[in-house]
Amino acid sequence: MLYYIDTSVIGHAILPGGDPRAARWLTRVQAGGHQLVSSRLLRLEVARLVRRQGLDTALVEEALGQINLVDIDNPTLAQAESVQHHVKSLDAIHLGTALSIDPAITVASHDTALLAAAESLGLITIDPLA
């Protein structure tokens, strides 16, 4: 199975005080041989999150080591621009990226607005922390 993962799941998996269900879910997905993908935007968001928390930036590489990051290009931005559901701009880029990878992808997020928008686009969704 192919999973598109966003920052809300990674943040819980790596931050002290995060929800341990996120880390357990990631471990199960990887052990099951499933693929994890995300936008290159994920690296930026995780780097900013780690810096904001005052954590070692080596955590960024550790957190993203098993995730295939896709570059943001003009077709991806066009997909993001076309999202009708109200979401923040960066979430629209995540959704545009997911759509450009595979319309049958499963979006894994703990962000209810992003999940609702993904569902409105016909994407399969999962909240690993639910």
C-alpha positions in Angstrom: 0.0 0.0 0.0 1.1 3.6 -0.7 0.7 6.1 2.1 1.0 9.9 1.8 2.1 11.2 5.2 1.9 14.8 6.5 3.6 16.7 9.3 0.8 16.1 11.9 1.8 12.4 12.0 5.5 12.8 11.9 5.4 15.5 14.6 3.7 13.2 17.0 6.1 10.4 16.1 9.3 12.4 16.9 8.5 15.1 19.4 8.8 14.5 23.1 5.3 14.4 24.5 3.9 13.4 21.1 1.3 10.7 20.8 3.1 7.3 20.7 0.4 5.8 18.4 2.0 7.8 15.5 5.4 6.1 16.0 3.8 2.7 16.4 1.8 3.2 13.2 4.9 4.2 11.3 6.7 1.1 12.6 3.9 -1.2 11.5 3.6 0.4 8.1 7.3 0.1 7.4 7.5 -3.4 8.8 4.6 -4.4 6.5 6.6 -3.3 3.4 4.3 -0.4 2.6 5.7 2.8 1.0 5.6 6.2 2.6 5.7 9.3 0.4 5.2 13.0 0.9 5.9 16.4 -0.6 9.4 17.9 -0.3 7.4 20.4 1.8 7.5 17.8 4.6 11.2 18.3 5.1 10.7 22.1 5.5 7.9 21.6 8.0 9.7 19.0 10.0 12.9 21.1 10.0 11.0 24.2 11.3 9.2 22.1 13.9 12.5 20.6 15.2 14.1 24.0 15.3 11.1 25.6 17.0 11.3 22.9 19.7 15.0 23.4 20.2 15.8 19.8 19.2 18.9 18.4 17.4 18.4 19.0 13.7 19.8 15.4 13.1 16.3 14.4 14.0 15.0 15.6 10.6 17.1 13.0 8.7 16.1 10.3 11.2 12.4 11.1 10.9 12.4 11.3 7.1 14.8 8.5 6.3 12.1 6.1 5.2 9.9 8.6 3.4 10.2 9.2 -0.4 9.9 13.0 -0.8 8.5 14.3 -4.1 9.6 17.7 -5.5 7.1 20.5 -5.8 6.7 21.4 -9.4 4.3 23.5 -11.4 1.8 20.7 -12.1 1.7 20.0 -8.4 1.1 23.6 -7.6 -1.7 23.7 -10.2 -3.3 20.7 -8.5 -3.0 22.5 -5.1 -4.6 25.7 -6.6 -7.6 23.6 -7.8 -8.5 22.3 -4.4 -12.0 23.6 -3.8 -12.3 22.6 -0.1 -11.1 25.3 2.3 -7.6 24.4 3.6 -4.4 26.3 4.3 -2.0 26.8 1.4 0.6 24.3 2.7 -2.1 21.7 3.2 -3.3 22.3 -0.4 0.2 21.6 -1.6 0.2 18.3 0.3 -3.1 17.4 -1.3 -1.9 18.5 -4.8 1.2 16.3 -4.3 -0.8 13.3 -3.2 -3.1 13.6 -6.2 -0.1 14.0 -8.5 1.5 10.8 -7.1 -1.5 8.5 -7.3 -5.3 9.1 -7.0 -5.6 5.8 -5.1 -3.0 6.9 -2.5 -4.0 6.8 1.2 -3.5 10.1 3.0 -2.3 9.6 6.6 -2.9 12.7 8.8 -4.1 13.8 12.2 -5.3 17.1 10.8 -9.1 16.9 10.5 -9.3 19.8 7.9 -6.8 18.1 5.7 -8.5 14.7 6.0 -11.9 16.3 5.1 -10.4 18.0 2.1 -8.7 14.8 1.0 -12.0 12.9 1.2 -13.7 15.6 -0.8 -11.2 14.9 -3.5 -12.0 11.2 -3.5 -8.8 10.2 -1.7 -8.7 7.4 0.9 -7.8 8.7 4.3 -6.6 7.4 7.7 -5.9 9.1 11.0 -3.2 6.9 12.6 -3.9 8.5 16.0 -7.6 7.7 16.0 
